[in-house]
Each structure stands twice: as structure tokens, then as C-alpha cells.
């Protein structure tokens, strides 16, 4: 366990221990283990651990190129299918003529019902169309309880296999950045092309998120698969750490959302 933990952040230790528990359960029962919805960083950690055990795993989030996905850890005899991941897609019917829904409205309303973030995946909007992925075990609860967003009444409906899903028109441009360290302020300065002091100011003023969590410490270390949001500058992915230069600088392959 210690040899695994040392490669990750201290705050990620509880999740690492959970993943190790999942792998041991699969090894002991020789049957698949389905997780909740994981973010890209958690999937990266899961991959790092599972690949050393001889087990297999797959991910599924229903949408094309989803960000949050359920994982299935399984023995080598098992051949997973999409329905093994137990993901449903819901749409929301609401009075679009009188209100506009945003991602934060839907996220807040679902979580206000006491539903853990691991029980639902991506939320996608296109015009007045809303779709979101949810764990099948939450279907009945959502039908009964997600009846309003803000002051407006809404109705949720499950989509079928033939229904068209929202496809995000996202384009990520790859860039190579060379930085002195993996500290958050160093990377933000490179991404925004600004002095280090300005990057520190952005971080300390809660304008930088890593994996959807505000990070206000400039010494926080970034890692592979992290997603950064910098207010006013956009979203970025740490695609890979490419190694070091002769002057011991760190080369990062970054995806920039266009």
C-alpha cells in the first residue's frame, strides 16, 4: 500500500484505499465490482492500481466522450457490456419559455435531494434541452423527488436507446508547456502567459479550480489527468508529463479547450 500511496497526493489516500478494497473484493469473490461515477483523476488512479493486480476494468458514462464515468473492475473471464454499467440517461421537461436552466441549477437541485455526486455523471445542455447520466439505482428516487428546480416545477423522463444524446462540440488543442515545477502557480503562469505573481493572485482569489475544486494554495502540485479551470482563461487538461529537459525543467502536454 505504501508503495502505491507515495505516488499520489495525501488527500487522495482515502480513495486509493477504497480502490484497493474494490480490487481485493473482486479477487476474493471472482466477480465484477461496479463503482459510482468517477472523475478523470479518479479513473487515472484506478487504472494505476488495477493494472498492477492482473484484473481488468472498463468505464462507461453513456454520453460520447463523457467526463464522469462508472467503472467496472472484473476478472479476466468476464466480458462487460454497456448495460453492466447500469447507467441511465434522463431529460428534464421544464417551462423553457419562462426560465433558463444552467448546469449549476441542475447540479444544485440534484445534490439538494441528498444524492451523492458519485450517483450521477455528466450534465449536458444544448439550447433548452437538458440531459444527465444517473446510476440506475437512483431512478425511482429521482422520479419521485426531482419535481422542481428553483421555483419552477419540472418533470424528469428517462430516455431510451433510440433517443439522440447531446454531443458536446468541444475541441481540445494540444500544447507543450515547459515549467520549473508542478506547483499550481508555475503551471497557471505558463497557461495564462503571465508573471508568477499574477498567477498567485488568481489562485489566492479563488479563480482557479483543479478537478472542479477551488484551490487557493499556490504550492498545490498538479498531476496527470488533472482538469484546471481558470476564470477568464478557460479549461485545461494535464494530458501527460513528458519528462524533463537538460536544464531539469518539466515538460507537460496540455489540452486547451478551444
N, C-alpha and C positions, 0 to 999 in steps of 0.2 A: 504493500500500500504506500509506504513512504517513498519508494522509487517513482511511483506514479504522481503523487501529490506534489513533489518538488518541481515538476514541470508546469504547474498551473498556479493561479492566484490563490492566496489563502482563503479568500471569501468563496472560492469555488469548491472547497473541500467537502462541504455537505453534499453537493450534487455528485461529486466524484464517488463518495461513499455510497450514495444511492445507486449509481450506475454499477458499482462493484457488487452491490446486493442483488441487482437485477441479473447480472451475469451468473452469479452463484445459484440463483433460483433456477435459471434455465439449465445450468449444468446438473443440478440436483434432480430436477423433475423431468429433464429432457423434453420440455415442451416450450412453446414460444411465450415471450413476455411482451405485452403491449404497453407502451408508455403514454403519457399525456403529450400534448403539443410542446415541442421544444423549439427554442430559437437557434439560429445558426451556430452560435458559440457553443451551446449545449450539445448540438449534434456533432460538432468538431471534437468535443471532449469524449462523447460516447464512442465515436469512431476510434479515437486513440486508445481507449480501454478495451473495446470489444475485439479489435483486430489482434490483440495480444493473447486472446483466450482460445482461439480456434472456432469461436462461434461466428455467426453471420448476423447482419442486421440490414433492414431496409427502412426507408422513410416515405411518407405519403401525406400530402396536405390537400389533395383534391384539385386545387387550382393549378394552372400552368405556372411553373416557376414560383412555388409558394415560398414564403419566408419562414413561417412556422409550420412544423410537420410533426406527426406522430411517428414514433419509431417502433419497429418490431424486432426484437432480438430473438434469434431462433437457432436450433441445432442444424447441422448440415443436411439432414434428411428432409427438412421442411422446405416447401416451395410456396412462398407467400403470394397471395393475390390481393388486389386492391380492397376487396371487402373485408379482408382480415384486419385492416387498419381501423375499421369502424368509424369512418368519418362521414358526416352528413353535411349537406350544404343547405342553408336557409336563406330565404329572402325576406325582406321587411316591406309590408304594404303600409303606406302612410300617406297623409294628405299633402302630396308634393306641391300643390298649388299654394299652400299656406305656410309651408315650412321647408327649411333646407337642413338636411342631416349631414353632419360631419363625422369623421372617424372617431373623434373623441366623444361625441354624443353616444354613439353606439357602444363603444368600449365601456364608457362610464355606466350606462344603463345595464349592461350585462353583468358587470362586476358588482353593481349595487344590489343585484339579486343574490349575492353571496357565492357566485360561481367563480371558482379558481381560474386564474389565467391559463393554466395548463389544460383546461377543458374546452377551449376554443382556439381556433387558429387565425388565419388571415381574415381581415375585414376589408372588403373591396367595394368601392363606389364608382359609378360611372353615370353621370347625369343624375337622374332621380332613382336610379337602380342601385339597390344595396344587396350584397351577398356576403355571407360569412360562413366559415367552416366551424363545425362543432362536433364534439365527441358524441357518438350515438347514444351513450347512456344518459345524456343530458336532454334528449329530445323532448320527452314528456314534460319535464320541468320547465323548459323554455316555452312550450306551447301554453302552459297554464299560467306562467308568471310574467313573460315579456309582453305586456299588454300596453305599455306606454313608454314614450321617450320624452322627457321634459313634461310639458303639459298636454301633449298630443297623444291620442290613442293610436296604437299601431297593432298590426296583426302579423305574426310570423308564419311562413309557409315553407315546407320542405320542398326542395327541387328534386326532380327525378333525373335519371341517367341521360335522358334526351334533351334536357334543358341546357341552354347555352350559358357558359360561365364567363364572367368578366375576365378579360385578358388585359393585363396592365401593359401599356405601351412604354415600358421602361427600356432605356438604353444605357449601358454602363461602359464608359470609356476607360481603358486600362492605361495607367500611368506608372512610371518608375520613379520612386522618391528615394533620396539618399539623406538619412538623418543621423545625428550624432548618438541618439539613444532611443529606446522605445518609450520614453516618457511622453505623456499626453501633450505637454506643451510643445515639445520638439516636433511631434507629428502635426499638430494643429498649425504651427507656424509654417511648416512646409506645405500643407494642403491649402492654406489661405494665402500663402506667399506674403507673410507679414513678419515683422520683428517678433522675437520670442516674448518680449514684454506685452505686446498686444495679445498674443495667444494666451498668456497667463491671465490677462484681464477678461478675455472671453470665457475662460474656464471658471474663474472666480465669480463671474456674474451669471452663472448657471445657463450659459448659452451653448454648452457642449454636452451631448449625450453619447454614451457608449452602450450599445445594446439596449437602447431605449431608457436608460437610467442616467439622470443628470450626474456628471462627475465634476466636482469642484476642486479637486486636488491636482495640481499640475504635475506631480510626481507619479500619478497613476500610470501603470505600464499597460500599453496596448499589446495585443497579440493577434495571431492569425484568426480569421473568421469574425473579428470584431466589426460591428457596424457603427459608424460615427455619424452623428447629425450635428452640424454646426450652424446655428441660427444665422440666416442671411447668406450662407455659403453653400448649403446643400447637404447631400448624404454621400457617404463614402464607405467602401468595404476594404478591409485589410485582406487581400486575396492570398498573399503568401509572403513569407520572409525569405528573400532570395540569397541571403548571405552577407558577407562583409567585403568592403573594398580594401585596397592595400593600406589605406590610411585608417582602417578599422571603423569606417562608417558603415551603417546598416542600410542595406538595400531592401525596399519594400515594394511589392507590386500592389498597387491600389486601384480599385474600381471607383470611378466618379460617376454618379447618376447625372445624366445629361438632361 
